[in-house]
Amino acid sequence: MKEIILPFTNITVHINPIAFHLFGVPIYWYAIFIVASLGIAMFAYYKNDKKFGIHYDDIIDLSLILIPISFISARIYYVLFNLQSYTSFSQMLNIKDGGLAIYGGIIGGAITAYIFCKKRNISFLDLADYIIPYVSLGQAIGRWGNFVNAEAYGTTTTLPWKMGIHTGEGLQYVHPTFLYESIADFLIFLFLIKLSKNRTYKGQLLLTYALTYSFIRFFIEGLRVDSLMLGPFRISQIVSCILFMIGIFYMIWLKRKQK
């Protein structure tokens, strides 16, 4: 049972990471949030069938491959940069308490989608623009799994919206960085939905997501205490910088090419 204190609302929450048991199998809130985000996305894709020339049947076929690969790559990414925390292979496979890196999932998913588009003769940029708003919405929903697990929090703070959690050092009031990113991802989602109605070139939504998310993630990552590290550097900040620069370059290039 996790105890989370929210002084701003004068509320103390006690949450069991396990939502319920199904035939003796524990079902975690973390998994429920992920499945909920996937369900919402698939419904949205169904309602937007043939938008940007993308057919829902292709999305179904892609999802059967992309979803498991994204989860696997998200876990591999997390484990590779956190090897010191594992003493056995079985621990590496255990994701019941979290341990998925969104950048790993994005990288694995993007490669999978690109190969799929090549084989189906589908425009990768059209497909990316079609799916990316709901990737951002899924991130916004999924971050609440971090809240339930009392993870992905930031450094100590005295700000009014601080969050109280119990760590190895006792009760601490910290930045609710999961909430910062959840709000930011939801705002990106709303912006992308609006932008999708007046898209001016292929890849516009994908690149807008890359620029906005990487920019926001860079600063939020700087507040977190559980960052994956490469020497003295935070991996997610490095990836954010690379993604931002690539986004700027390709946005300029695509605009000029498609004009």
Secondary structure as GFF3:
##gff-version 3
##sequence-region A 1 259
A	DSSP	beta_strand	2	6	.	.	.	ID=ss1
A	DSSP	beta_strand	11	15	.	.	.	ID=ss2
A	DSSP	beta_strand	18	22	.	.	.	ID=ss3
A	DSSP	beta_strand	25	28	.	.	.	ID=ss4
A	DSSP	alpha_helix	29	47	.	.	.	ID=ss5
A	DSSP	three_ten_helix	51	53	.	.	.	ID=ss6
A	DSSP	alpha_helix	56	80	.	.	.	ID=ss7
A	DSSP	three_ten_helix	83	85	.	.	.	ID=ss8
A	DSSP	alpha_helix	89	93	.	.	.	ID=ss9
A	DSSP	alpha_helix	102	120	.	.	.	ID=ss10
A	DSSP	alpha_helix	124	148	.	.	.	ID=ss11
A	DSSP	beta_strand	163	167	.	.	.	ID=ss12
A	DSSP	beta_strand	170	174	.	.	.	ID=ss13
A	DSSP	alpha_helix	177	196	.	.	.	ID=ss14
A	DSSP	alpha_helix	204	221	.	.	.	ID=ss15
A	DSSP	beta_strand	229	230	.	.	.	ID=ss16
A	DSSP	beta_strand	233	234	.	.	.	ID=ss17
A	DSSP	alpha_helix	235	258	.	.	.	ID=ss18
###
